[in-house]
Amino acid sequence: MFERNHLTLRELPEAAAALISAFPDERVFAFYGSMGAGKTTFIREVCLLLGSEDIVTSPTFAIINEYHTHSGDSLFHFDFYRLKALSEVYDLGYEDYFYSGHYCLIEWPEKVAGLLPSPHTEVILEEESEGTRRLRARAVEA
């Protein structure tokens, strides 16, 4: 189990590095948290750490954004918040992404829970008092 408490915005880059280091072989990260918990902000830090200088925004309407690293690798950022039917995920060809070996950073994964690969990393972001966040992560096997 990985955990960081009382995270401030300034501490997010170090927390992103620690998370990736704690799960070096994982490529699928499922981010859970309420609206405004900081999922997209944290994913932005993960993308920077992995070598992307692309502008990271939540793909709320597009469902998926692709970013590129300095070495040309792809990073996939999903936001399933507005998903209306699981058929939309099938139409995207989700398996091509989830099993590609590229990083997949997923917001609102509870909408596609039965489709998440095994293993994957569950990341929970929670708001604490005075604007800080609690971050917990664990490997999940089906």
C-alpha positions, -999 to 999 in steps of 0.1 A, spaced: 0 0 0 13 34 -10 1 65 10 8 102 12 -11 125 35 -15 163 37 -2 168 1 0 204 -11 3 215 -47 40 220 -43 44 184 -32 26 168 -62 57 164 -84 74 144 -56 43 124 -49 39 116 -86 75 103 -87 70 83 -56 38 67 -70 55 57 -103 85 44 -84 62 23 -61 46 6 -91 74 4 -117 59 -23 -138 23 -10 -138 9 9 -168 -28 12 -160 -36 36 -132 -73 40 -122 -78 74 -104 -108 75 -79 -120 106 -62 -148 131 -60 -153 159 -84 -126 185 -76 -104 160 -57 -74 168 -80 -73 138 -103 -65 158 -134 -40 180 -116 -22 149 -103 -23 132 -137 -7 164 -152 22 159 -128 25 122 -137 26 131 -174 53 157 -168 73 131 -148 70 106 -177 84 131 -201 54 148 -217 53 185 -222 18 184 -238 -10 204 -223 -28 180 -200 -65 186 -197 -94 164 -187 -108 146 -218 -143 149 -204 -160 152 -238 -134 135 -259 -132 106 -234 -95 101 -243 -65 123 -248 -32 111 -261 0 128 -250 36 121 -262 68 119 -243 102 132 -254 111 97 -266 79 95 -287 60 71 -264 23 76 -260 4 83 -227 -33 78 -227 -56 99 -204 -92 87 -201 -121 105 -184 -152 83 -182 -174 108 -162 -198 114 -191 -199 79 -203 -235 70 -210 -232 33 -220 -204 7 -219 -208 4 -257 -190 37 -260 -159 21 -244 -161 -9 -267 -164 15 -297 -132 32 -286 -114 -1 -287 -104 2 -251 -85 -31 -252 -60 -17 -277 -52 10 -251 -54 -9 -218 -32 -37 -231 -8 -16 -252 20 -14 -227 16 24 -227 6 43 -196 -32 46 -193 -43 71 -167 -80 67 -161 -104 91 -143 -138 78 -132 -128 42 -136 -158 30 -116 -178 35 -148 -158 7 -165 -148 -14 -135 -154 -48 -152 -131 -38 -181 -101 -28 -161 -71 -51 -167 -55 -73 -141 -33 -61 -126 -38 -24 -125 -31 3 -99 -60 19 -79 -52 54 -69 -76 72 -45 -74 110 -41 -93 126 -12 -97 161 -1 -84 169 34 -88 200 54 -73 233 42 -68 223 6 -45 194 11 -50 159 -4 -46 123 7 -33 99 -19 -35 61 -15 -26 35 -41 -25 -3 -43 -21 -29 -69 -53 -47 -78 -56 -82 -92 -89 -95 -105 
